[in-house]
Amino acid sequence: MRKIIVSAAAAALLASGSVAFAAVKHTTGTIKTFDATAMSLVLDDGSSFTLPKTFKDPGLQVGEKVRVSWDMSGKKKIAEAVKIAK
C-alpha cells in the first residue's frame, strides 16, 4: 500500500512540474525587424524570437504593433503565434 501512495505522489509531482514549465508567455511590442526567410522577429525593446517552420505571415511589417505568444526552447524564444495588435 505504501508503494502505491509513494508512486502516486511522485506521479502527481511530475505532472504538476511539467505543467508549470509549459506556460506560454506573451509580449506586446512594435516590430523592429522581420525576416521571413531567416524566420526571425525582433521587437523595438530588443526581444528576439525564432518563428516556427509552420509560421504563416499575417502581413507583418516593420513599425506594426504585434502580440507574440512564445515559449523557451533552450536559450531561444520560439514564437508560437504572432498577431497584429489593434
N, C-alpha and C positions, 0 to 999 in steps of 0.2 A: 504494500500500500504506500509506503514511504517513497519508493522508487517512482511510482506513478505521480505523486504530488510534486516531487522534485523535477521530474521530466516536464510536467505541465507548467510549472513555474518558469523553467528555463525556456520553454517554447513561447510563453507569453512575453517574456523579457525580450527575446529575439524579435518577435513580431512587432512589439511596440518600438523598438530601436530602429528598425528599418523604415517604419512609417515616419519617424522624426527626421530622418536624413533625406527622405524623398519629397520634402516640401518644396514646391515651386515658388520662386521669388518673382517679384515684379519690379520693374524700373520704368519710369517715365522720363523722357528727355527729348532733345532735338537732335536729329541726325547730323553728324559732322561729316562722316564718310560712309558710303555704302558701296561695296564691291560685290556684285552678283557672281562674278567669275571666281573670286577668291572665297566667296561665301562668308564675308565678314561685314560687321556693322559696328561703327563707333559713334557714341553719342557725344554731345558737347561737353559733358562732365568728365570725359575720358574713359567711360565704361566701354569695354570692348567685348563683342560677342561673336561666336562662331555660329553660322547658320547651318542647319542640317541639310543633307543632300535632297531631302524631300521638300525643302522650303519653296513655297510659291509666292513670288513677289506681288504684293497687293498694289504696286505702283509707288514704291518708296522713292523719295527724292531728298537730297541734301536740304536741310533747313526745315524739314517737316517734323512735327511733334508725333512721337510714337510711344506705345506702351509695349515693353518687351517682357514676356514671361520666360524665365530661364531657370536653369539648374546647373550645378557644377559637375564637371567631369574631369577629374584630376585637378589641374590648375586652370582649366579653361571654363569660361561661362558659355554654355550652349543654349542658344535661343530656341525655345520650343514653339513660340508664337510671337509674331510682331504684328501689331495692329495700329493703324493710323488713329491717333487721338483727335478728338474734336474739341 
